[in-house]
Structure formats: C-alpha cells, structure tokens
Amino acid sequence: MVKIVGFKTFERKDGSEFCALIVQGGIEAVKSSETGRTYFTARKVNVSCTFDEEMCESLIGSDFPGSIKKVEVEAYEYAIPDTGELVILTHSYQYVSEDENVVKNNVVEKELVL
C-alpha cells in the first residue's frame, strides 16, 4: 500500500503543464553504510497523472494499492540535495501496482520451477 503525500507541477517542453502525484511507500529499516546503525525511511516517487492541481490536492492522504520497488537503470549523475555532492546511481524507484507485482511474482515462480 502507498500513500499520496503531495504533488508537483511540471512544465513540458511546449510550455504546457502537468501534475505528478508524490506517493510514499511503507516504513523500512535500513542500515547506514557510514555508521552501521539502523534507521527508518520510506521511499517516495513521482507518478505522472492526468489530474489538475485541485484534484491532486484532494487526493493527498489517500491510500492506494501497490508498492515502490527499486529497479536497475542506466547509470546517471545525481546531486545529493543537502550537500550538492554528485554521485553515480544505477538504480531508481518506481511505483508498481498490485496487479503488476502479482504477474512478476508468478513469472519468477514459474522460472524457478522449470
């Protein structure tokens, strides 16, 4: 389950605007690579939508079926917001609906059986 926690408005190349909902997954325990200590976090992603700002605003706080998954992507540079440090990442996060998750799990199970 994910929760809609906000939205952003983006501008296309042609000057028109569109909105993206900010969805947040459940709480996760993560171990710090620097200190070795465990901390809690929640993944957030932007999901494009066809809604206007008024509709997006009304959806904040709504729960929606699905999850946020880590996916491998081509390497890209990312600037850490707090420090400005540039790092190279090879993963991203994306929203996955419950239906997509079930299909992917079934495919994996079938591959393991063969």
VOKOLRO-425581 format. One record per atom (N, C-alpha, C): residue number from 0; x, y, z negated; atom name; residue in one letter. Coordinates in nm, 2 decimals. Layout:
+-------+--------+--------+--------+------+------+
| sekol |      x |      y |      z | roro | roke |
+-------+--------+--------+--------+------+------+
|   NUM |      X |      Y |      Z |   CA |    A |
...
+-------+--------+--------+--------+------+------+
# end
This chain:
+-------+--------+--------+--------+------+------+
| sekol |      x |      y |      z | roro | roke |
+-------+--------+--------+--------+------+------+
|     0 |   0.08 |  -0.12 |   0.00 |    N |    M |
|     0 |   0.00 |   0.00 |   0.00 |   CA |    M |
|     0 |   0.09 |   0.12 |   0.00 |    C |    M |
|     1 |   0.05 |   0.22 |   0.08 |    N |    V |
|     1 |   0.12 |   0.35 |   0.08 |   CA |    V |
|     1 |   0.03 |   0.46 |   0.04 |    C |    V |
|     2 |   0.08 |   0.57 |   0.00 |    N |    K |
|     2 |   0.00 |   0.69 |  -0.04 |   CA |    K |
|     2 |   0.04 |   0.81 |   0.05 |    C |    K |
|     3 |  -0.06 |   0.88 |   0.09 |    N |    I |
|     3 |  -0.04 |   1.00 |   0.17 |   CA |    I |
|     3 |  -0.01 |   1.11 |   0.07 |    C |    I |
|     4 |   0.12 |   1.17 |   0.07 |    N |    V |
|     4 |   0.16 |   1.26 |  -0.03 |   CA |    V |
|     4 |   0.18 |   1.40 |   0.03 |    C |    V |
|     5 |   0.16 |   1.42 |   0.16 |    N |    G |
|     5 |   0.17 |   1.55 |   0.22 |   CA |    G |
|     5 |   0.16 |   1.54 |   0.37 |    C |    G |
|     6 |   0.19 |   1.66 |   0.44 |    N |    F |
|     6 |   0.20 |   1.66 |   0.58 |   CA |    F |
|     6 |   0.29 |   1.77 |   0.63 |    C |    F |
|     7 |   0.34 |   1.76 |   0.75 |    N |    K |
|     7 |   0.43 |   1.86 |   0.81 |   CA |    K |
|     7 |   0.37 |   1.89 |   0.95 |    C |    K |
|     8 |   0.39 |   2.02 |   0.99 |    N |    T |
|     8 |   0.35 |   2.06 |   1.12 |   CA |    T |
|     8 |   0.48 |   2.07 |   1.21 |    C |    T |
|     9 |   0.48 |   2.02 |   1.32 |    N |    F |
|     9 |   0.60 |   2.02 |   1.41 |   CA |    F |
|     9 |   0.56 |   2.09 |   1.54 |    C |    F |
|    10 |   0.66 |   2.15 |   1.61 |    N |    E |
|    10 |   0.64 |   2.21 |   1.74 |   CA |    E |
|    10 |   0.70 |   2.13 |   1.85 |    C |    E |
|    11 |   0.62 |   2.10 |   1.95 |    N |    R |
|    11 |   0.67 |   2.03 |   2.07 |   CA |    R |
|    11 |   0.75 |   2.12 |   2.16 |    C |    R |
|    12 |   0.82 |   2.07 |   2.25 |    N |    K |
|    12 |   0.90 |   2.15 |   2.35 |   CA |    K |
|    12 |   0.81 |   2.25 |   2.42 |    C |    K |
|    13 |   0.69 |   2.21 |   2.45 |    N |    D |
|    13 |   0.60 |   2.30 |   2.53 |   CA |    D |
|    13 |   0.54 |   2.41 |   2.44 |    C |    D |
|    14 |   0.57 |   2.41 |   2.31 |    N |    G |
|    14 |   0.52 |   2.52 |   2.22 |   CA |    G |
|    14 |   0.40 |   2.48 |   2.14 |    C |    G |
|    15 |   0.33 |   2.37 |   2.18 |    N |    S |
|    15 |   0.21 |   2.33 |   2.11 |   CA |    S |
|    15 |   0.25 |   2.26 |   1.98 |    C |    S |
|    16 |   0.16 |   2.25 |   1.88 |    N |    E |
|    16 |   0.19 |   2.19 |   1.75 |   CA |    E |
|    16 |   0.12 |   2.06 |   1.73 |    C |    E |
|    17 |   0.18 |   1.97 |   1.64 |    N |    F |
|    17 |   0.11 |   1.85 |   1.60 |   CA |    F |
|    17 |   0.15 |   1.83 |   1.45 |    C |    F |
|    18 |   0.07 |   1.75 |   1.39 |    N |    C |
|    18 |   0.09 |   1.72 |   1.25 |   CA |    C |
|    18 |   0.15 |   1.58 |   1.23 |    C |    C |
|    19 |   0.22 |   1.56 |   1.12 |    N |    A |
|    19 |   0.26 |   1.42 |   1.08 |   CA |    A |
|    19 |   0.23 |   1.41 |   0.93 |    C |    A |
|    20 |   0.17 |   1.30 |   0.89 |    N |    L |
|    20 |   0.14 |   1.27 |   0.75 |   CA |    L |
|    20 |   0.27 |   1.22 |   0.69 |    C |    L |
|    21 |   0.30 |   1.26 |   0.57 |    N |    I |
|    21 |   0.41 |   1.21 |   0.49 |   CA |    I |
|    21 |   0.35 |   1.10 |   0.40 |    C |    I |
|    22 |   0.40 |   0.97 |   0.42 |    N |    V |
|    22 |   0.35 |   0.86 |   0.34 |   CA |    V |
|    22 |   0.46 |   0.81 |   0.26 |    C |    V |
|    23 |   0.42 |   0.76 |   0.14 |    N |    Q |
|    23 |   0.52 |   0.72 |   0.04 |   CA |    Q |
|    23 |   0.49 |   0.58 |   0.00 |    C |    Q |
|    24 |   0.59 |   0.49 |   0.00 |    N |    G |
|    24 |   0.57 |   0.35 |  -0.05 |   CA |    G |
|    24 |   0.57 |   0.34 |  -0.20 |    C |    G |
|    25 |   0.56 |   0.22 |  -0.25 |    N |    G |
|    25 |   0.57 |   0.19 |  -0.39 |   CA |    G |
|    25 |   0.71 |   0.21 |  -0.45 |    C |    G |
|    26 |   0.71 |   0.21 |  -0.58 |    N |    I |
|    26 |   0.84 |   0.23 |  -0.66 |   CA |    I |
|    26 |   0.93 |   0.11 |  -0.63 |    C |    I |
|    27 |   1.06 |   0.14 |  -0.62 |    N |    E |
|    27 |   1.16 |   0.04 |  -0.60 |   CA |    E |
|    27 |   1.28 |   0.06 |  -0.69 |    C |    E |
|    28 |   1.33 |  -0.05 |  -0.74 |    N |    A |
|    28 |   1.46 |  -0.04 |  -0.83 |   CA |    A |
|    28 |   1.58 |  -0.05 |  -0.73 |    C |    A |
|    29 |   1.67 |   0.04 |  -0.74 |    N |    V |
|    29 |   1.79 |   0.04 |  -0.65 |   CA |    V |
|    29 |   1.91 |   0.06 |  -0.74 |    C |    V |
|    30 |   2.02 |  -0.01 |  -0.71 |    N |    K |
|    30 |   2.14 |   0.01 |  -0.78 |   CA |    K |
|    30 |   2.23 |   0.11 |  -0.71 |    C |    K |
|    31 |   2.28 |   0.21 |  -0.78 |    N |    S |
|    31 |   2.37 |   0.31 |  -0.73 |   CA |    S |
|    31 |   2.50 |   0.25 |  -0.69 |    C |    S |
|    32 |   2.55 |   0.28 |  -0.57 |    N |    S |
|    32 |   2.68 |   0.23 |  -0.52 |   CA |    S |
|    32 |   2.79 |   0.31 |  -0.59 |    C |    S |
|    33 |   2.76 |   0.43 |  -0.65 |    N |    E |
|    33 |   2.87 |   0.50 |  -0.71 |   CA |    E |
|    33 |   2.88 |   0.47 |  -0.86 |    C |    E |
|    34 |   2.77 |   0.45 |  -0.93 |    N |    T |
|    34 |   2.78 |   0.43 |  -1.08 |   CA |    T |
|    34 |   2.75 |   0.29 |  -1.12 |    C |    T |
|    35 |   2.68 |   0.21 |  -1.03 |    N |    G |
|    35 |   2.64 |   0.07 |  -1.06 |   CA |    G |
|    35 |   2.52 |   0.07 |  -1.14 |    C |    G |
|    36 |   2.46 |   0.18 |  -1.18 |    N |    R |
|    36 |   2.34 |   0.19 |  -1.26 |   CA |    R |
|    36 |   2.21 |   0.18 |  -1.17 |    C |    R |
|    37 |   2.11 |   0.12 |  -1.23 |    N |    T |
|    37 |   1.98 |   0.11 |  -1.16 |   CA |    T |
|    37 |   1.90 |   0.24 |  -1.17 |    C |    T |
|    38 |   1.84 |   0.28 |  -1.07 |    N |    Y |
|    38 |   1.74 |   0.39 |  -1.07 |   CA |    Y |
|    38 |   1.62 |   0.36 |  -0.99 |    C |    Y |
|    39 |   1.51 |   0.43 |  -1.01 |    N |    F |
|    39 |   1.39 |   0.41 |  -0.93 |   CA |    F |
|    39 |   1.37 |   0.51 |  -0.82 |    C |    F |
|    40 |   1.32 |   0.47 |  -0.71 |    N |    T |
|    40 |   1.29 |   0.56 |  -0.60 |   CA |    T |
|    40 |   1.17 |   0.51 |  -0.52 |    C |    T |
|    41 |   1.13 |   0.58 |  -0.43 |    N |    A |
|    41 |   1.02 |   0.55 |  -0.34 |   CA |    A |
|    41 |   1.05 |   0.60 |  -0.20 |    C |    A |
|    42 |   1.03 |   0.52 |  -0.10 |    N |    R |
|    42 |   1.06 |   0.56 |   0.04 |   CA |    R |
|    42 |   0.95 |   0.64 |   0.09 |    C |    R |
|    43 |   0.99 |   0.74 |   0.17 |    N |    K |
|    43 |   0.89 |   0.83 |   0.24 |   CA |    K |
|    43 |   0.92 |   0.84 |   0.39 |    C |    K |
|    44 |   0.82 |   0.84 |   0.47 |    N |    V |
|    44 |   0.84 |   0.86 |   0.61 |   CA |    V |
|    44 |   0.73 |   0.95 |   0.67 |    C |    V |
|    45 |   0.76 |   1.01 |   0.78 |    N |    N |
|    45 |   0.66 |   1.09 |   0.85 |   CA |    N |
|    45 |   0.59 |   1.00 |   0.96 |    C |    N |
|    46 |   0.46 |   1.01 |   0.96 |    N |    V |
|    46 |   0.39 |   0.93 |   1.06 |   CA |    V |
|    46 |   0.30 |   1.03 |   1.14 |    C |    V |
|    47 |   0.33 |   1.03 |   1.27 |    N |    S |
|    47 |   0.25 |   1.12 |   1.36 |   CA |    S |
|    47 |   0.11 |   1.09 |   1.36 |    C |    S |
|    48 |   0.02 |   1.19 |   1.38 |    N |    C |
|    48 |  -0.12 |   1.17 |   1.38 |   CA |    C |
|    48 |  -0.19 |   1.27 |   1.47 |    C |    C |
|    49 |  -0.31 |   1.25 |   1.50 |    N |    T |
|    49 |  -0.39 |   1.34 |   1.58 |   CA |    T |
|    49 |  -0.47 |   1.44 |   1.50 |    C |    T |
|    50 |  -0.46 |   1.44 |   1.37 |    N |    F |
|    50 |  -0.54 |   1.53 |   1.29 |   CA |    F |
|    50 |  -0.49 |   1.67 |   1.28 |    C |    F |
|    51 |  -0.58 |   1.76 |   1.26 |    N |    D |
|    51 |  -0.54 |   1.90 |   1.24 |   CA |    D |
|    51 |  -0.50 |   1.92 |   1.09 |    C |    D |
|    52 |  -0.45 |   2.04 |   1.06 |    N |    E |
|    52 |  -0.40 |   2.07 |   0.92 |   CA |    E |
|    52 |  -0.51 |   2.05 |   0.81 |    C |    E |
|    53 |  -0.63 |   2.09 |   0.84 |    N |    E |
|    53 |  -0.74 |   2.08 |   0.75 |   CA |    E |
|    53 |  -0.76 |   1.93 |   0.71 |    C |    E |
|    54 |  -0.77 |   1.84 |   0.81 |    N |    M |
|    54 |  -0.79 |   1.70 |   0.79 |   CA |    M |
|    54 |  -0.67 |   1.64 |   0.71 |    C |    M |
|    55 |  -0.55 |   1.68 |   0.75 |    N |    C |
|    55 |  -0.43 |   1.63 |   0.68 |   CA |    C |
|    55 |  -0.43 |   1.67 |   0.54 |    C |    C |
|    56 |  -0.47 |   1.79 |   0.51 |    N |    E |
|    56 |  -0.48 |   1.84 |   0.37 |   CA |    E |
|    56 |  -0.58 |   1.75 |   0.29 |    C |    E |
|    57 |  -0.69 |   1.72 |   0.35 |    N |    S |
|    57 |  -0.79 |   1.64 |   0.28 |   CA |    S |
|    57 |  -0.75 |   1.50 |   0.26 |    C |    S |
|    58 |  -0.65 |   1.45 |   0.33 |    N |    L |
|    58 |  -0.61 |   1.31 |   0.31 |   CA |    L |
|    58 |  -0.51 |   1.29 |   0.21 |    C |    L |
|    59 |  -0.45 |   1.40 |   0.16 |    N |    I |
|    59 |  -0.34 |   1.39 |   0.06 |   CA |    I |
|    59 |  -0.40 |   1.32 |  -0.07 |    C |    I |
|    60 |  -0.33 |   1.22 |  -0.12 |    N |    G |
|    60 |  -0.37 |   1.14 |  -0.23 |   CA |    G |
|    60 |  -0.44 |   1.01 |  -0.19 |    C |    G |
|    61 |  -0.47 |   0.99 |  -0.07 |    N |    S |
|    61 |  -0.53 |   0.87 |  -0.02 |   CA |    S |
|    61 |  -0.43 |   0.76 |  -0.01 |    C |    S |
|    62 |  -0.48 |   0.64 |  -0.05 |    N |    D |
|    62 |  -0.40 |   0.51 |  -0.03 |   CA |    D |
|    62 |  -0.44 |   0.45 |   0.10 |    C |    D |
|    63 |  -0.34 |   0.39 |   0.16 |    N |    F |
|    63 |  -0.36 |   0.33 |   0.29 |   CA |    F |
|    63 |  -0.29 |   0.19 |   0.30 |    C |    F |
|    64 |  -0.35 |   0.09 |   0.35 |    N |    P |
|    64 |  -0.28 |  -0.04 |   0.36 |   CA |    P |
|    64 |  -0.15 |  -0.03 |   0.45 |    C |    P |
|    65 |  -0.05 |  -0.10 |   0.40 |    N |    G |
|    65 |   0.08 |  -0.11 |   0.48 |   CA |    G |
|    65 |   0.19 |  -0.09 |   0.39 |    C |    G |
|    66 |   0.31 |  -0.08 |   0.45 |    N |    S |
|    66 |   0.43 |  -0.06 |   0.37 |   CA |    S |
|    66 |   0.54 |   0.02 |   0.45 |    C |    S |
|    67 |   0.64 |   0.05 |   0.39 |    N |    I |
|    67 |   0.75 |   0.12 |   0.46 |   CA |    I |
|    67 |   0.87 |   0.03 |   0.46 |    C |    I |
|    68 |   0.92 |   0.00 |   0.58 |    N |    K |
|    68 |   1.03 |  -0.10 |   0.60 |   CA |    K |
|    68 |   1.15 |  -0.03 |   0.65 |    C |    K |
|    69 |   1.27 |  -0.09 |   0.62 |    N |    K |
|    69 |   1.40 |  -0.05 |   0.67 |   CA |    K |
|    69 |   1.42 |  -0.12 |   0.80 |    C |    K |
|    70 |   1.45 |  -0.04 |   0.91 |    N |    V |
|    70 |   1.48 |  -0.10 |   1.04 |   CA |    V |
|    70 |   1.61 |  -0.06 |   1.09 |    C |    V |
|    71 |   1.68 |  -0.14 |   1.17 |    N |    E |
|    71 |   1.81 |  -0.11 |   1.23 |   CA |    E |
|    71 |   1.78 |  -0.02 |   1.35 |    C |    E |
|    72 |   1.86 |   0.08 |   1.37 |    N |    V |
|    72 |   1.86 |   0.17 |   1.48 |   CA |    V |
|    72 |   2.00 |   0.20 |   1.53 |    C |    V |
|    73 |   2.01 |   0.27 |   1.65 |    N |    E |
|    73 |   2.14 |   0.31 |   1.69 |   CA |    E |
|    73 |   2.20 |   0.41 |   1.59 |    C |    E |
|    74 |   2.33 |   0.41 |   1.58 |    N |    A |
|    74 |   2.40 |   0.50 |   1.48 |   CA |    A |
|    74 |   2.36 |   0.64 |   1.51 |    C |    A |
|    75 |   2.34 |   0.72 |   1.41 |    N |    Y |
|    75 |   2.32 |   0.86 |   1.42 |   CA |    Y |
|    75 |   2.38 |   0.94 |   1.30 |    C |    Y |
|    76 |   2.40 |   1.07 |   1.32 |    N |    E |
|    76 |   2.45 |   1.15 |   1.21 |   CA |    E |
|    76 |   2.34 |   1.20 |   1.13 |    C |    E |
|    77 |   2.35 |   1.21 |   1.00 |    N |    Y |
|    77 |   2.25 |   1.26 |   0.90 |   CA |    Y |
|    77 |   2.32 |   1.35 |   0.80 |    C |    Y |
|    78 |   2.27 |   1.47 |   0.78 |    N |    A |
|    78 |   2.32 |   1.56 |   0.69 |   CA |    A |
|    78 |   2.25 |   1.55 |   0.55 |    C |    A |
|    79 |   2.32 |   1.51 |   0.45 |    N |    I |
|    79 |   2.26 |   1.50 |   0.32 |   CA |    I |
|    79 |   2.21 |   1.64 |   0.27 |    C |    I |
|    80 |   2.08 |   1.65 |   0.25 |    N |    P |
|    80 |   2.02 |   1.78 |   0.22 |   CA |    P |
|    80 |   2.09 |   1.86 |   0.10 |    C |    P |
|    81 |   2.12 |   1.79 |  -0.01 |    N |    D |
|    81 |   2.17 |   1.86 |  -0.12 |   CA |    D |
|    81 |   2.32 |   1.91 |  -0.10 |    C |    D |
|    82 |   2.40 |   1.83 |  -0.03 |    N |    T |
|    82 |   2.54 |   1.86 |  -0.01 |   CA |    T |
|    82 |   2.58 |   1.91 |   0.13 |    C |    T |
|    83 |   2.50 |   1.88 |   0.23 |    N |    G |
|    83 |   2.54 |   1.91 |   0.36 |   CA |    G |
|    83 |   2.64 |   1.81 |   0.42 |    C |    G |
|    84 |   2.68 |   1.71 |   0.34 |    N |    E |
|    84 |   2.77 |   1.61 |   0.39 |   CA |    E |
|    84 |   2.71 |   1.53 |   0.51 |    C |    E |
|    85 |   2.79 |   1.51 |   0.61 |    N |    L |
|    85 |   2.75 |   1.44 |   0.73 |   CA |    L |
|    85 |   2.79 |   1.29 |   0.71 |    C |    L |
|    86 |   2.69 |   1.20 |   0.73 |    N |    V |
|    86 |   2.71 |   1.06 |   0.72 |   CA |    V |
|    86 |   2.66 |   0.99 |   0.85 |    C |    V |
|    87 |   2.71 |   0.88 |   0.88 |    N |    I |
|    87 |   2.66 |   0.80 |   0.99 |   CA |    I |
|    87 |   2.57 |   0.69 |   0.94 |    C |    I |
|    88 |   2.45 |   0.68 |   0.99 |    N |    L |
|    88 |   2.35 |   0.58 |   0.95 |   CA |    L |
|    88 |   2.32 |   0.49 |   1.06 |    C |    L |
|    89 |   2.28 |   0.37 |   1.03 |    N |    T |
|    89 |   2.24 |   0.27 |   1.14 |   CA |    T |
|    89 |   2.11 |   0.21 |   1.10 |    C |    T |
|    90 |   2.04 |   0.28 |   1.01 |    N |    H |
|    90 |   1.90 |   0.23 |   0.98 |   CA |    H |
|    90 |   1.81 |   0.35 |   0.97 |    C |    H |
|    91 |   1.68 |   0.32 |   0.97 |    N |    S |
|    91 |   1.58 |   0.42 |   0.95 |   CA |    S |
|    91 |   1.46 |   0.35 |   0.87 |    C |    S |
|    92 |   1.37 |   0.43 |   0.84 |    N |    Y |
|    92 |   1.25 |   0.37 |   0.77 |   CA |    Y |
|    92 |   1.13 |   0.40 |   0.86 |    C |    Y |
|    93 |   1.03 |   0.30 |   0.86 |    N |    Q |
|    93 |   0.91 |   0.33 |   0.94 |   CA |    Q |
|    93 |   0.79 |   0.26 |   0.87 |    C |    Q |
|    94 |   0.68 |   0.32 |   0.89 |    N |    Y |
|    94 |   0.55 |   0.27 |   0.83 |   CA |    Y |
|    94 |   0.52 |   0.14 |   0.91 |    C |    Y |
|    95 |   0.47 |   0.04 |   0.85 |    N |    V |
|    95 |   0.43 |  -0.09 |   0.91 |   CA |    V |
|    95 |   0.29 |  -0.12 |   0.85 |    C |    V |
|    96 |   0.19 |  -0.14 |   0.94 |    N |    S |
|    96 |   0.06 |  -0.17 |   0.89 |   CA |    S |
|    96 |   0.06 |  -0.32 |   0.84 |    C |    S |
|    97 |  -0.04 |  -0.35 |   0.76 |    N |    E |
|    97 |  -0.06 |  -0.48 |   0.71 |   CA |    E |
|    97 |  -0.07 |  -0.59 |   0.82 |    C |    E |
|    98 |  -0.14 |  -0.55 |   0.93 |    N |    D |
|    98 |  -0.15 |  -0.64 |   1.04 |   CA |    D |
|    98 |  -0.01 |  -0.67 |   1.11 |    C |    D |
|    99 |   0.07 |  -0.57 |   1.13 |    N |    E |
|    99 |   0.20 |  -0.59 |   1.19 |   CA |    E |
|    99 |   0.29 |  -0.67 |   1.10 |    C |    E |
|   100 |   0.28 |  -0.65 |   0.97 |    N |    N |
|   100 |   0.35 |  -0.72 |   0.87 |   CA |    N |
|   100 |   0.32 |  -0.87 |   0.87 |    C |    N |
|   101 |   0.19 |  -0.90 |   0.88 |    N |    V |
|   101 |   0.15 |  -1.04 |   0.88 |   CA |    V |
|   101 |   0.20 |  -1.11 |   1.01 |    C |    V |
|   102 |   0.19 |  -1.04 |   1.12 |    N |    V |
|   102 |   0.23 |  -1.10 |   1.25 |   CA |    V |
|   102 |   0.38 |  -1.13 |   1.24 |    C |    V |
|   103 |   0.46 |  -1.03 |   1.19 |    N |    K |
|   103 |   0.61 |  -1.05 |   1.18 |   CA |    K |
|   103 |   0.64 |  -1.17 |   1.09 |    C |    K |
|   104 |   0.57 |  -1.18 |   0.98 |    N |    N |
|   104 |   0.60 |  -1.29 |   0.89 |   CA |    N |
|   104 |   0.56 |  -1.42 |   0.95 |    C |    N |
|   105 |   0.46 |  -1.43 |   1.02 |    N |    N |
|   105 |   0.42 |  -1.56 |   1.09 |   CA |    N |
|   105 |   0.52 |  -1.60 |   1.19 |    C |    N |
|   106 |   0.57 |  -1.50 |   1.27 |    N |    V |
|   106 |   0.68 |  -1.53 |   1.37 |   CA |    V |
|   106 |   0.80 |  -1.59 |   1.30 |    C |    V |
|   107 |   0.84 |  -1.52 |   1.19 |    N |    V |
|   107 |   0.96 |  -1.57 |   1.12 |   CA |    V |
|   107 |   0.94 |  -1.71 |   1.06 |    C |    V |
|   108 |   0.82 |  -1.74 |   1.01 |    N |    E |
|   108 |   0.79 |  -1.87 |   0.95 |   CA |    E |
|   108 |   0.80 |  -1.97 |   1.06 |    C |    E |
|   109 |   0.74 |  -1.94 |   1.18 |    N |    K |
|   109 |   0.74 |  -2.04 |   1.29 |   CA |    K |
|   109 |   0.88 |  -2.06 |   1.34 |    C |    K |
|   110 |   0.97 |  -1.96 |   1.34 |    N |    E |
|   110 |   1.10 |  -1.98 |   1.39 |   CA |    E |
|   110 |   1.18 |  -2.07 |   1.29 |    C |    E |
|   111 |   1.15 |  -2.05 |   1.16 |    N |    L |
|   111 |   1.22 |  -2.13 |   1.06 |   CA |    L |
|   111 |   1.18 |  -2.28 |   1.07 |    C |    L |
|   112 |   1.06 |  -2.31 |   1.10 |    N |    V |
|   112 |   1.01 |  -2.44 |   1.11 |   CA |    V |
|   112 |   1.07 |  -2.52 |   1.22 |    C |    V |
|   113 |   1.09 |  -2.45 |   1.34 |    N |    L |
|   113 |   1.14 |  -2.52 |   1.46 |   CA |    L |
|   113 |   1.29 |  -2.54 |   1.43 |    C |    L |
+-------+--------+--------+--------+------+------+
# end
